[in-house]
Amino acid sequence: MAALPPTREPLELLPMSPATGERRSASLRLPILTAAALVTALLFILPIGSILASPFLESEGTWQHLAETVLPRYIANTVILTLGVGFGVLVIGVSTAWLVTMCRFPGVRVFEWTLVLPLAVPAYVMAYSYTDFLQFAGPLQTALRAATGWEAGGYWFPNVRSIEGAMLMLIMVLYPYVYLLTRAALIEQSICILEVSRTLGCTAWRAFWQVALPTARPAIVAGTALALMETLADYGTVSFFGLPTFTTGIIRAWISYGDPIAAAQLATALLGCVLLVLLLERWSRGPARFHQTSSKFQRLPSYRLGGWRAVAAFLVCFVPLMLGFILPGLILVDMAIEVGDSQFGPRYFSLVGNSLTLSVVTAVLAVALAMLLAYSRRLSPGAISSGVNRIASMGYAIPGTVIAVGVLIPMATFDNALDAWMRETFGVSTGLLLTGSIAALVFAYLVRFLAVSLGTVEASLTKVRNSMDEAARNLGSRPSGVLFRIHIPLMRGSMLAAGLIVLVDVMKELPATLVMRPFNFDTLAVQAYNLAADERLAESSTASLTIVAVGILPVILLSAAIRRSRPGHASEAESK
């Protein structure tokens, strides 16, 4: 028997066709999946394209009016707010991450996961709770007047409804982005360079400043960039505090002036700010790359703090947790018990049902689309699949107001064109099929949050070895069979985590929901905003507290996943 000719590529057994008995080529199958992923990416980039095309369209004079009157204030407030929040989250996030990762002091085990909890509190909920607590008729000023005998107008008290107050609200809820990414980078850092720095005479402070901080710089910058993009996207806080920014201007141009072109042009300017933040983040890294220098696990060094150093470390971690979660949580619970939502009952449960319906549907679709895109890239790696996934992930960097305007413009154009054609052809009006529908709102959510699920799914999929795919294919499984029988069972935990994170993000999303929700279809976020806007802060506490409660579990799971990211975490935990 003649020997088989040598080959450089391993033989791959493909499933047989039941009709001919011949092995079928996978080339007919892979382009279909790639084409589906490409169509998905093109649909997701459509809102961005409609926004970028708006500067070439003529508005009804609203843009000129805005440019001459309030646009300078939009720019100034947005820049000041962004700079202030960036500095605050940087200081708090990096300092707390270093202390809980590298130092040992009373309460460090608790701070490891509780410092993430403010991420479950939307900034606008924080604004509502602190406004009720700090206003003239609130419990704090009332107690001060009772204790000191001061009268109205006879003392000075800081005004929380100011740009400084908005900075504080956003810093307290956004610093966990920097904390999480910095802590993950510190956990995964090389022990070798830290040991070398100590042998060369570096103190713990110098080792942090000259070694650990530079190596964690990409993660620090990335976390700060996320916080800045969330600041640019915020609507509830700045609107409630009466601060004119780009986001408030977009919604005002759309709803108050009824000029979608002017709203899109403002959205283009805001999109430019977001792109500038991303470019600055990429530029700050430059060509620098950071790699682990040793594959062998070594326990992280720990600096035991005592005396005033332990007290200072405890306070550095406790104050952000107190201001960002404990105090607003207690305020919300107190308001909900004493007053609560006067509409509690069938109306409130309807709001809960609406929020859960939108959140669950979006989460399921986001995970399914993420699996489609990630698996397509696994089967057909290359520039096309990588570009498709990057395009589909762009929405997370774009504020909800921008996405809402970008989705509504093409959908309204389609609805109007279809209605005109149906009238002319059949004499029947179709009305607005997509605009103002739940489908349009879910699509906007997917554009905004698909990147969250896609990143989680891709990270989990890369942990499944290619040899498992090859073995399954050699046994006759199709790509779909490999996906459902091997990958999905192995990735159930990551898929669940991705779905939970998307669910919480949708539950908290306010500006896109406010602009795009169907008529008489409110959610918990909209209810909290409407009641707070009417100065019914105590009544808004019920909806706000529900949003916070839903967001706690995924945040804790995220913190636990980061802790487990370093081998030997169990032995380290026992030593603390």
Residue pairs with C-beta under 8 A, 6 or more apart in sequence:
10 470
12 470
12 473
12 474
13 23
13 473
13 474
13 475
13 476
14 23
14 24
14 25
14 26
14 473
15 23
15 24
15 476
15 477
15 478
16 22
16 23
16 24
16 476
17 23
17 24
26 479
29 478
29 479
30 379
30 380
30 479
31 380
33 372
33 375
33 376
33 379
33 380
33 479
34 376
34 379
34 380
34 384
34 385
34 388
36 372
36 376
37 372
37 373
37 376
37 377
37 385
37 388
37 389
37 392
38 384
38 388
40 369
40 372
40 373
40 388
40 392
41 373
41 388
41 389
41 391
41 392
42 391
44 391
44 392
44 394
44 395
44 446
44 447
44 450
45 391
45 394
46 406
46 410
47 395
47 402
47 403
47 405
47 406
47 407
47 409
47 410
47 444
47 447
48 271
48 394
48 395
48 398
48 406
49 406
50 264
50 406
50 409
50 410
51 264
51 267
51 268
51 271
51 402
51 405
51 406
51 409
52 268
52 271
54 261
54 264
54 265
54 267
54 268
54 409
55 265
55 268
57 261
57 264
58 261
59 259
59 261
59 262
59 265
60 257
60 259
60 261
60 262
62 253
62 257
62 259
62 261
62 262
63 259
63 261
63 262
63 265
63 266
66 74
66 249
66 253
66 262
66 266
70 244
70 249
71 249
73 244
74 244
74 245
74 246
74 249
74 266
75 246
77 163
77 238
77 243
77 244
77 245
78 232
78 245
78 246
78 270
78 273
80 163
81 163
81 166
81 167
81 170
81 231
81 238
81 243
81 245
82 228
82 231
82 232
82 273
82 277
84 163
84 164
84 167
84 171
85 167
85 170
85 171
85 174
85 227
85 228
85 231
86 224
86 227
86 228
86 231
88 167
88 168
88 171
88 175
89 171
89 174
89 175
89 177
89 178
89 223
89 224
89 227
90 178
90 220
90 224
92 171
92 175
92 178
92 179
92 320
93 175
93 176
93 177
93 178
93 179
93 182
93 220
93 223
93 224
94 178
94 182
94 213
94 220
95 316
96 111
96 115
96 175
96 179
96 316
96 317
96 320
97 178
97 179
97 182
97 183
97 186
98 182
98 186
98 208
98 212
99 105
99 108
99 111
99 313
99 316
99 317
100 108
100 111
100 112
100 115
100 183
100 317
101 183
101 186
101 187
101 300
102 186
102 204
102 208
102 212
102 300
102 301
102 302
102 303
103 302
103 303
103 304
103 305
103 313
104 302
104 303
104 304
104 305
104 576
105 304
105 305
105 309
105 310
105 313
105 314
106 310
106 314
107 314
107 317
107 318
108 313
108 317
108 576
109 573
109 576
111 317
111 318
111 321
112 559
112 563
113 556
113 559
113 560
113 563
114 321
114 325
115 176
115 179
115 317
115 320
115 321
116 176
116 179
116 180
116 555
116 556
116 558
116 559
117 176
117 321
117 324
117 325
117 552
117 555
117 556
118 172
118 173
118 175
118 176
118 320
118 321
118 324
118 325
119 173
119 176
119 177
119 180
119 551
119 555
119 558
120 325
120 504
120 548
120 551
120 552
120 554
120 555
121 173
121 324
121 325
121 328
121 329
121 548
121 551
122 173
122 236
122 508
122 510
122 525
122 544
122 547
122 548
123 169
123 170
123 173
123 174
123 230
123 234
123 236
123 237
124 234
124 235
124 236
124 237
124 240
124 510
124 525
124 528
124 529
124 532
125 328
125 332
125 528
125 544
125 547
125 548
126 169
126 172
126 173
126 237
126 324
126 328
127 160
127 165
127 166
127 169
127 236
127 237
127 240
127 241
127 532
128 240
128 528
128 532
128 537
128 540
128 541
128 544
129 327
129 328
129 331
129 332
129 335
129 537
129 541
129 544
130 160
130 165
130 169
130 328
130 331
131 138
131 160
131 161
131 240
131 532
131 537
132 138
132 331
132 335
132 537
132 538
132 541
133 139
133 140
133 327
133 331
134 140
134 141
134 157
134 158
134 160
135 141
135 160
136 152
136 157
141 157
144 150
144 155
144 157
145 151
145 152
148 155
158 164
158 165
159 165
160 168
160 241
161 240
161 241
161 242
162 241
163 241
163 243
165 241
166 237
166 238
166 241
166 243
168 323
169 237
170 227
170 230
170 231
170 234
170 237
172 320
172 323
172 324
173 324
174 226
174 227
174 230
174 231
175 227
175 320
175 324
176 555
177 223
177 224
177 226
177 227
177 230
178 220
178 223
178 224
178 227
179 223
180 223
180 558
180 559
180 562
181 219
181 220
181 222
181 223
181 226
182 216
182 219
182 220
182 223
183 562
184 219
184 562
184 565
185 215
185 216
185 218
185 219
185 220
186 212
186 216
187 300
187 562
187 563
187 565
187 566
188 292
188 565
188 566
189 212
189 215
189 216
189 292
190 215
190 292
190 293
190 294
191 294
191 298
191 299
191 300
191 301
192 293
192 294
193 211
193 215
193 293
194 207
194 211
194 212
194 301
195 301
197 206
197 207
197 210
197 211
198 207
198 301
202 210
202 211
204 303
213 220
215 290
217 284
217 285
217 288
217 290
218 285
218 288
218 290
221 281
221 284
221 285
222 281
224 281
225 277
225 278
225 280
225 281
228 277
229 274
229 277
229 397
229 399
232 246
232 247
232 270
232 273
232 274
232 277
232 399
233 247
233 398
233 399
233 400
233 401
233 511
234 247
235 247
235 248
235 251
235 399
235 400
235 401
235 510
235 511
235 514
236 510
236 511
236 525
236 529
238 244
238 245
238 247
238 248
239 247
239 248
239 251
239 529
239 533
240 529
240 532
240 533
246 266
246 267
246 269
246 270
246 273
247 270
247 399
247 401
247 511
249 266
250 263
250 266
250 267
250 270
250 401
250 402
250 405
251 263
251 401
251 511
251 514
251 515
253 259
253 262
253 263
253 266
254 260
254 263
254 405
254 515
255 515
260 405
260 408
260 409
260 412
263 405
264 405
264 406
264 409
267 401
267 402
267 405
267 406
270 399
270 401
270 402
271 398
271 402
274 397
274 398
274 399
278 397
297 566
297 567
297 568
299 568
299 571
299 572
299 575
300 566
300 572
302 575
302 576
305 313
329 545
329 548
331 541
332 541
332 544
332 545
332 548
333 541
333 545
335 537
335 538
335 541
336 541
336 542
336 545
338 538
339 538
339 539
339 541
340 538
340 539
340 541
340 542
341 348
341 527
341 531
341 539
341 540
341 541
341 542
341 543
342 539
343 539
344 542
348 542
348 543
351 522
351 523
351 524
351 527
351 543
352 524
352 546
354 521
354 522
354 523
355 507
355 523
355 524
355 525
358 438
358 441
358 442
358 445
358 506
358 513
358 523
359 502
359 503
359 504
359 506
359 507
360 503
361 442
362 442
362 445
362 446
362 449
362 502
362 503
362 506
363 453
363 499
363 500
363 502
363 503
363 506
364 499
365 442
365 446
366 445
366 446
366 449
366 450
366 452
366 453
366 498
366 499
366 502
367 453
367 457
367 495
367 498
367 499
367 502
369 392
369 446
369 450
369 453
369 454
370 450
370 453
370 454
370 456
370 457
370 458
370 498
371 457
371 483
371 488
371 495
373 388
373 389
373 392
373 454
374 389
374 454
374 457
374 458
374 461
375 461
375 479
375 483
375 487
376 385
376 388
377 385
377 386
377 388
377 389
377 458
378 461
378 469
379 479
389 454
389 458
392 450
392 451
392 454
393 450
393 451
393 454
393 455
394 451
395 403
395 446
395 447
395 448
395 449
395 450
395 451
396 448
396 449
396 450
396 451
396 452
397 451
398 447
398 448
399 511
400 444
400 448
400 509
400 510
400 511
400 512
400 513
401 511
401 512
401 515
403 444
403 447
403 448
403 512
404 444
404 511
404 512
404 515
404 516
405 515
406 447
407 440
407 443
407 444
407 447
407 516
408 435
408 440
408 515
408 516
411 434
411 435
411 440
412 432
412 435
414 434
415 430
415 431
415 432
415 433
415 434
415 435
418 430
418 433
419 429
419 430
419 431
419 432
422 428
422 429
422 430
423 429
434 440
436 516
436 517
436 518
436 519
437 518
438 518
438 521
440 516
441 512
441 513
441 516
441 517
441 518
444 512
444 516
445 506
445 509
445 512
448 505
448 509
448 512
449 502
449 505
449 506
452 498
452 501
452 502
452 505
453 498
453 499
453 501
453 502
456 494
456 495
456 497
456 498
456 501
457 491
457 494
457 495
457 498
459 494
460 491
460 493
460 494
460 495
461 487
461 491
464 486
464 487
464 490
464 491
468 486
469 482
469 486
472 481
472 482
472 485
472 486
473 479
473 482
477 485
488 495
497 554
497 557
497 558
497 561
500 553
500 554
500 557
501 554
501 558
503 550
503 554
504 550
504 551
504 554
504 555
507 523
507 524
507 525
507 547
507 550
507 551
508 525
508 547
508 551
509 525
510 525
510 526
510 529
513 523
513 525
513 526
514 526
514 529
517 523
517 526
522 530
524 543
524 544
524 546
524 547
525 543
525 547
527 540
527 543
528 540
528 543
528 544
528 547
529 540
531 537
531 539
531 540
531 543
532 540
563 569
566 572
